Amino acid sequence: MILPEFFALLGIDVFLMLSLLTCLLEERFPKAVPYIFQIAALIGYGHLLVSREFLGIFGEDMRFWYSFFYLLVALGNIIAINLYLAVEQKLWTLAKVWSGVVTFPIIVVSVFFVSNYSSLQGAAFPTLILQLGLVISATVTGVSIGIFLSPDLLDKLRRRRKEVSKWK
Amino acid sequence: MEIRKIQFKKSIKFLTLLLTAMIIATASASVYYSLTWQPKVTVTAIYVKFTSGSDTPAGSTVVDSWARLLLKSYPNATLTYEEGLNISNADTSDHLIRLRHVDITPAETNWDIGNFTRIKFYLICQNGTQATTFEYTTSGGNSWNEPSTTAYYLIPDGEEWTLKVETLSPATATAGKVADIEIALDIQE
């Protein structure tokens, strides 16, 4: 059974991963960014400690919502980085890679666990949105994996489309 | 030379971040793990409980969760406690109950066992029908025939069932000999 704090744990791991990735791509980001993400992860750790100490006082719903909010902030940061790379830095290829390798897979994982939790615990959550999110994210991730494994896949598709339009 | 310096600096920075990331991740996971091992136990009122019957012997102790009956047994005469003990379902839902043997003294091979012929418990529903029996008999004067655990019986909410008890000793029984029986009443949620 998943505890509501699992989402906080997931959020912490997302922040830590962001910290390491932004460190690897440090030329594209301000220098302080990896450290800010580490601090955000530390805040999450404190968040877990507080949750443990007041487990008896906080209700299940409250624990779910504040843990989920933390995860949401972490996911927001991933998307923000994606937008930063695409819009601010104009690094389209990197932004596409980031969305395929980081943004969507993490959204798939998060949506999967949230939908799993909400169906088990009966949390008031719009399950249709979750399922839609899961399907969209899984599709994008699948396409990304396909392109990653066979980079000339897109070219082949384009060529085939051209040939079909020629015959028409 | 300059590039190498930059690479080295970047590696150190990355390794430091990796190390702290691992520490934070491990500490967080251990906190989460400790959370999963914090079961909450709440004391609640007992819903299927023992209550005294009209024939509960004087001096017996009957509290909600356990009962000690001080029964008698006459030589060569069957003694019946029509309403020896009641089992009451005070819950708003039905429950399954059964009787299970736990222990009996005198222990096997003790010749005092021969002072008893049988001790029989009847589980009677509220409408008077008999759900099951639970009977201790003796054989050879030094051995008990213990009953096997009964099946589960559904006691509807708000009903009160009865345990009728019958005792019998042989004509040669010695006064003052005691048999202690421990029976468990298993209740399913």
Interface residues (C-beta under 8 A of the other chain):
Chain A: L3 E5 F6 A8 L9 I12 D13 L16 S19 L20 C23 L24 E26 P34 Y35 Q38 A41 L42 G44 Y45 L48 L49 S51 R52 L55 G56
Chain B: K10 K13 F14 L17 L18 T20 A21 I24 A25 A27 S28 A29 V31 Y32 S34 L35 T36 Q38 K40
